[in-house]
Amino acid sequence: MGRQMKALSIGLVLIAIIAACGGGSEADPVVAPTSVPLPSPTSAPIATSTASPTIPSPTTVVAAPPSPTPTFVARSSPTATAAPSATTAEPTSQTVVSVPLSTFTSVEFDFSFEYPSSWILESDLQAITVKQPDGASAVVIGIDILQSAQGIRSYTQLSLELFKQEFPGFESTSTTGTIVGELPGQVTYAEAVDAGGTQTEFKIFTAVIGSMGFTLSIAGQDTAFRGAEPLFDAIADSAKFPSGSFQPPATVISREVMSTGIDKSSSEPTGVATVFEKTTRTFNAFLDMDFLPIGTELQFVWIQTDKNGNPIGVLDPVTAETGDDGALWSTFEPPEAMALGFYLVTVFSEEDLVAVMPFSVVIEDGAEFTEAQSYVDWGTFLLSIDDPEKAVYAATKALELDSTITEAYVNRAEAHLASCETDGATADLSKALGLEPDNPVILARRATAHWYARDAAAALVDFNNAIRFDGNNAGYYNNRSLVQVALGRLDSAIADAEQALALQPGNLGTLDTRGYAYLKSGLFRNAKQDYDFLIDAGFEISHVVLGLGLANAALGEYWVARELLEQGLALIEEEASSCLDPQISDLVQMAQDVLNI
């Protein structure tokens, strides 16, 4: 089937490759189909840099009908309605019974069969191959996983249709019900005539057990076919199914990796990694499939995320391909250099998430650029991975090339602030405001820098101006509330927190701010109520735990308070931050005072 595979039919398919077993035939060995059909090529994504992109239709791969590749299943004699060429087969009793046998047991599917011990057996999760040492005959046993149980007639028809796709001139000559080993099913005799007039004969057994399709076939020419058929029947008649049904293993995907390339000849990824450089030209999301139900649709979605894995953009599909042996990959070739940052490739089967492959794109160490914007982009990424020292370097290099880039000043200010260098942060933000004096975002950032520097009065002025330009930003009210607390304006602090919650109801960060304002105002029951809600919502961070402990201490629940305060201080120590903001510093000092009483 090569690259024209039309389906994703993963599992075991019993294939007989029968050559001259019976002697006397001068025909070349005829090889029956041995590969399982895989999905048709799917598309992979094209990058888009917008923060709120249009969501494309996901890349979809549809698992098609099972591969009815020939299989060995035993019958003690041909069926009464077999094709004339098959009815002349030699009796089966004289072929296998006289040779020593070995038993193979499939752990995955709980079945077994016997085969000549002198034959070579090779097994993996997709196929079990038993072949003669001289290669004259071979057996490959397999199973197709169906999305839902099918009737034997529909499954047989499905199998024969795939034979027609594989062999030009394929036609069935007779079909009849039968029992092979412990398995009721249908035996079909068929033939195919190639362009040169060579005729190949087939014997195909099909059965369905629950949601598993079982296909068994033999192919050959004239005497070769008649000589090998008894062997085929004897092996098949030994098949045992202890559980009475096949259940596919739990694993659908055995391997999921990101890579820079795919070796199509071997269906293997090359350049496997999770971190790629900005200059990488091709990205591949690679899956190795063990088992997947026929008809399953796989959808690939490529997503850009923030450092915490939250989606911020979707990449458009470009291409995806399939390979032999259950391999499947989606390929992304960005039209220009990839934006620095974090990405995920998610793979869905309907609503079920079956694979997630994270990766990131960085600038190589020591890179130098001639364009200021490249340094700005690098600095933004360095801030996202908490590397302020390199972020200062990148922003400085950008400003050396172009001193009018506001974003470079803001990036360097953020890097300074992360290192508690508040003077450098406020200086850079003031330069940015010199370029964009009416920008509320930069005003709010400088207000935060003033607050970290314990200059609450200057912070209040900047927050007031930010709100003047953008009065519907909940974050500005939330942060001004903290500044109001630092100034001792507690009623205003509570009012600002309430306004933030009115603009953004239920925001956990603002509930934390209001709880802190209640605590400082002596409204301990209100504070406890907010903090309890946050803990119940899973917002169990250091300063929330400290706030709840202080509220309990003020309400006389000293032993509960002590445990919470010790837990909160331990969390602060684990965070090991050298730059605590005024709210956390205040809560730490209050907690230490209570514990020292």
Long-range contacts (C-beta under 8 A, 24 or more apart in sequence): 1-33, 1-35, 1-37, 1-165, 1-166, 5-35, 5-37, 5-38, 5-39, 5-40, 5-322, 6-37, 6-40, 6-64, 6-165, 7-37, 7-38, 7-39, 7-62, 7-63, 7-64, 7-65, 7-66, 7-67, 7-162, 7-294, 8-37, 8-38, 8-39, 8-61, 8-62, 8-63, 8-64, 8-289, 8-292, 8-294, 8-296, 8-298, 8-322, 8-328, 9-36, 9-37, 9-38, 9-63, 9-64, 9-65, 9-66, 9-67, 9-144, 9-145, 9-294, 10-36, 10-63, 10-126, 10-145, 10-289, 10-290, 10-291, 10-292, 10-326, 11-36, 11-66, 11-126, 11-142, 11-143, 11-144, 11-145, 11-212, 11-248, 11-291, 12-106, 12-109, 12-126, 12-127, 12-128, 12-140, 12-141, 12-142, 12-143, 13-66, 13-67, 13-68, 13-69, 13-71, 13-127, 13-140, 13-141, 13-142, 13-143, 13-144, 13-215, 14-69, 14-70, 14-71, 14-72, 14-73, 14-139, 14-140, 14-141, 14-142, 14-214, 14-215, 14-216, 14-217, 15-69, 15-70, 15-71, 15-72, 15-127, 15-129, 15-138, 15-139, 15-140, 15-141, 15-142, 15-217, 16-70, 16-71, 16-72, 16-137, 16-138, 16-139, 16-140, 16-216, 16-217, 16-218, 16-219, 16-228, 16-232, 17-70, 17-131, 17-137, 17-138, 17-140, 17-219, 18-136, 18-137, 18-138, 18-218, 18-219, 18-220, 18-224, 18-225, 18-228, 18-232, 19-135, 19-136, 19-137, 19-220, 19-224, 20-136, 20-223, 20-224, 20-227, 21-136, 21-137, 21-220, 21-224, 21-227, 21-228, 21-231, 22-90, 22-223, 22-224, 22-226, 22-227, 22-228, 23-223, 23-227, 24-223, 25-221, 25-222, 25-223, 25-224, 25-227, 27-198, 27-221, 27-222, 27-223, 27-224, 29-136, 29-224, 30-200, 30-219, 30-220, 30-221, 30-224, 31-219, 32-69, 32-70, 32-202, 32-217, 32-218, 32-219, 33-67, 33-69, 33-70, 33-163, 33-166, 33-167, 34-69, 34-127, 34-140, 35-67, 35-69, 35-324, 36-67, 36-69, 36-126, 36-127, 36-142, 36-326, 37-64, 37-65, 37-67, 37-162, 38-322, 38-323, 38-324, 38-326, 38-327, 38-328, 39-63, 39-64, 39-298, 39-322, 39-328, 40-322, 41-319, 41-320, 41-321, 41-322, 42-298, 42-300, 42-317, 42-319, 42-320, 42-321, 42-330, 43-317, 43-318, 43-319, 43-320, 43-330, 44-285, 44-300, 44-302, 44-317, 44-318, 44-319, 44-320, 44-330, 44-331, 44-332, 44-333, 45-300, 45-302, 45-314, 45-315, 45-316, 45-317, 45-318, 45-330, 45-332, 46-315, 46-316, 46-317, 46-318, 46-332, 46-333, 46-334, 46-335, 47-315, 47-316, 47-332, 47-334, 47-335, 47-336, 47-338, 47-339, 48-313, 48-314, 48-315, 48-316, 49-313, 49-339, 50-313, 51-312, 51-313, 52-313, 53-313, 53-314, 54-314, 55-314, 56-314, 56-316, 56-317, 57-317, 58-299, 58-300, 58-301, 58-317, 58-348, 59-299, 59-300, 59-301, 59-317, 59-320, 59-330, 60-297, 60-298, 60-299, 61-297, 61-298, 61-299, 61-300, 61-320, 61-322, 61-328, 62-295, 62-296, 62-297, 63-147, 63-292, 63-293, 63-294, 63-295, 63-296, 63-297, 63-298, 64-294, 64-295, 65-144, 65-158, 65-159, 65-161, 65-162, 65-294, 66-144, 66-146, 66-155, 66-158, 66-159, 66-162, 66-213, 66-215, 66-294, 67-142, 67-144, 67-162, 67-215, 68-158, 68-159, 68-160, 68-162, 68-163, 68-204, 68-206, 68-215, 68-217, 69-140, 69-142, 69-166, 69-215, 69-217, 70-202, 70-204, 70-215, 70-216, 70-217, 70-218, 70-219, 71-139, 71-140, 71-141, 71-142, 71-204, 71-205, 71-214, 71-215, 71-216, 71-217, 71-218, 72-130, 72-139, 72-141, 72-216, 72-217, 72-218, 72-231, 72-232, 72-235, 72-236, 73-180, 73-181, 73-183, 73-205, 73-214, 73-216, 73-232, 73-233, 73-235, 73-236, 73-239, 74-180, 74-181, 74-232, 74-233, 74-234, 74-235, 74-236, 74-237, 74-238, 74-239, 75-178, 75-180, 75-187, 75-205, 75-233, 75-236, 75-237, 76-233, 76-234, 76-237, 77-233, 78-203, 78-229, 79-174, 79-176, 79-178, 79-187, 79-189, 80-176, 81-174, 81-175, 81-176, 82-174, 82-176, 82-187, 82-189, 82-203, 83-173, 83-174, 83-189, 83-190, 83-191, 83-201, 85-189, 85-191, 85-201, 85-222, 85-225, 85-226, 86-189, 86-201, 86-203, 86-225, 86-226, 86-229, 88-226, 89-225, 89-226, 89-229, 89-230, 90-226, 90-227, 90-229, 90-230, 91-230, 92-229, 92-230, 92-231, 92-233, 92-234, 93-230, 94-230, 95-230, 95-231, 95-234, 96-230, 96-231, 96-234, 96-235, 97-234, 101-238, 104-128, 104-130, 106-141, 108-248, 108-249, 109-143, 109-212, 109-246, 109-247, 109-248, 110-241, 110-242, 110-243, 110-246, 110-247, 111-239, 111-240, 111-241, 111-242, 111-246, 112-238, 112-239, 112-240, 112-242, 113-141, 113-181, 113-235, 113-236, 113-238, 113-239, 113-240, 114-235, 114-238, 115-139, 115-235, 125-249, 125-254, 125-290, 125-291, 126-290, 126-325, 126-326, 130-235, 137-228, 137-231, 139-232, 139-235, 141-216, 142-215, 143-212, 143-213, 143-214, 143-246, 144-212, 144-213, 144-214, 144-215, 144-294, 145-211, 145-212, 145-213, 145-248, 145-291, 145-292, 145-293, 145-294, 146-208, 146-211, 146-212, 146-213, 146-293, 146-294, 146-295, 147-211, 147-293, 147-294, 147-295, 147-296, 148-211, 149-208, 149-210, 149-211, 150-208, 150-213, 151-208, 152-177, 152-184, 152-185, 152-186, 152-206, 152-207, 152-208, 153-186, 155-206, 155-207, 155-208, 155-213, 156-185, 156-186, 156-188, 156-206, 158-213, 159-204, 159-206, 159-213, 159-215, 160-188, 160-190, 160-204, 163-190, 163-192, 163-202, 163-204, 167-192, 167-194, 167-200, 168-192, 168-194, 168-195, 169-193, 169-194, 170-202, 178-205, 180-205, 180-207, 180-216, 180-236, 180-237, 180-239, 181-236, 181-237, 181-238, 181-239, 181-240, 181-241, 182-239, 182-240, 182-241, 183-207, 183-209, 183-214, 183-239, 183-241, 185-214, 201-225, 203-229, 203-232, 205-236, 209-241, 209-244, 209-245, 209-246, 210-245, 210-246, 210-247, 211-248, 211-293, 212-245, 212-246, 212-248, 213-294, 214-246, 248-291, 248-293, 249-290, 249-291, 251-290, 251-291, 252-289, 252-290, 252-291, 252-292, 252-354, 253-287, 253-288, 253-289, 253-290, 253-347, 253-354, 253-355, 254-288, 254-289, 254-290, 255-286, 255-287, 255-288, 256-285, 256-286, 256-287, 256-288, 256-347, 256-355, 256-356, 256-357, 257-286, 257-357, 258-283, 258-284, 258-285, 258-286, 258-345, 258-357, 258-359, 259-283, 259-284, 259-286, 260-284, 262-286, 262-321, 262-323, 262-329, 262-331, 264-321, 264-323, 267-323, 267-324, 267-325, 267-327, 268-327, 269-329, 273-359, 274-358, 274-359, 274-360, 275-359, 275-360, 275-361, 275-362, 276-338, 276-359, 276-360, 276-361, 276-362, 277-361, 277-362, 277-363, 277-364, 278-337, 278-338, 278-340, 278-361, 278-362, 278-363, 278-364, 279-337, 279-364, 280-338, 280-361, 281-333, 281-334, 282-331, 282-332, 282-333, 283-331, 283-332, 283-333, 283-334, 283-338, 283-359, 284-329, 284-330, 284-331, 284-332, 285-329, 285-330, 285-332, 285-345, 285-347, 285-357, 286-327, 286-328, 286-329, 287-327, 287-328, 287-329, 287-347, 287-355, 288-325, 288-326, 288-327, 289-326, 289-327, 289-328, 290-326, 292-349, 296-349, 297-349, 297-350, 298-328, 298-347, 298-348, 298-349, 298-354, 299-347, 299-348, 299-349, 300-330, 300-345, 300-346, 300-347, 301-345, 301-346, 301-347, 301-348, 302-330, 302-332, 302-343, 302-344, 302-345, 303-343, 303-344, 303-345, 303-346, 304-339, 304-341, 304-342, 304-343, 305-341, 305-342, 305-343, 305-344, 305-358, 306-341, 306-342, 306-384, 307-342, 307-384, 307-385, 309-342, 309-344, 309-358, 311-344, 315-343, 339-377, 340-377, 340-378, 340-380, 340-381, 341-381, 341-384, 342-384, 369-397, 370-401, 371-401, 372-397, 372-398, 372-399, 372-401, 372-402, 372-405, 372-408, 373-398, 373-405, 375-401, 375-408, 376-405, 376-407, 376-408, 376-411, 379-408, 379-411, 379-412, 379-415, 380-407, 380-411, 382-415, 383-411, 383-414, 383-415, 383-418, 386-418, 388-414, 388-415, 388-416, 388-418, 388-419, 389-415, 389-419, 391-415, 391-418, 392-416, 404-435, 406-432, 406-435, 406-436, 406-439, 406-442, 409-435, 410-442, 410-445, 413-445, 413-446, 413-449, 414-445, 417-448, 417-449, 417-452, 417-579, 418-579, 419-578, 419-579, 420-452, 420-578, 420-579, 422-449, 422-450, 422-452, 422-453, 423-453, 425-449, 425-452, 426-450, 426-453, 438-469, 439-469, 440-465, 440-466, 440-467, 440-469, 440-470, 440-473, 440-476, 441-466, 443-469, 444-473, 444-475, 444-476, 444-479, 447-479, 447-480, 447-483, 448-479, 451-479, 451-482, 451-483, 451-486, 451-581, 451-582, 452-579, 452-581, 452-582, 454-486, 454-582, 456-483, 456-486, 456-487, 456-582, 457-487, 459-483, 459-486, 460-484, 460-487, 472-503, 473-503, 474-499, 474-500, 474-501, 474-503, 474-504, 474-507, 474-510, 475-500, 477-503, 478-507, 478-509, 478-510, 478-513, 481-513, 481-514, 481-517, 482-513, 482-516, 482-582, 482-583, 484-517, 485-516, 485-517, 485-520, 485-583, 486-582, 490-517, 490-520, 490-521, 491-521, 493-517, 493-520, 493-521, 494-518, 494-521, 508-534, 508-537, 508-539, 512-539, 512-543, 512-544, 512-547, 515-544, 515-547, 515-551, 516-543, 516-547, 516-583, 516-587, 519-547, 519-550, 519-551, 519-554, 522-554, 524-551, 524-554, 524-555, 525-551, 525-555, 527-551, 528-552, 528-555, 541-571, 542-568, 542-571, 542-572, 542-575, 542-584, 543-568, 543-572, 543-583, 543-584, 543-587, 545-571, 546-572, 546-584, 546-587, 546-588, 546-590, 546-591, 547-587, 549-591, 549-594, 550-587, 550-590, 550-591, 550-594, 553-594, 561-594, 562-595, 565-591, 565-594, 565-595, 566-595, 569-595
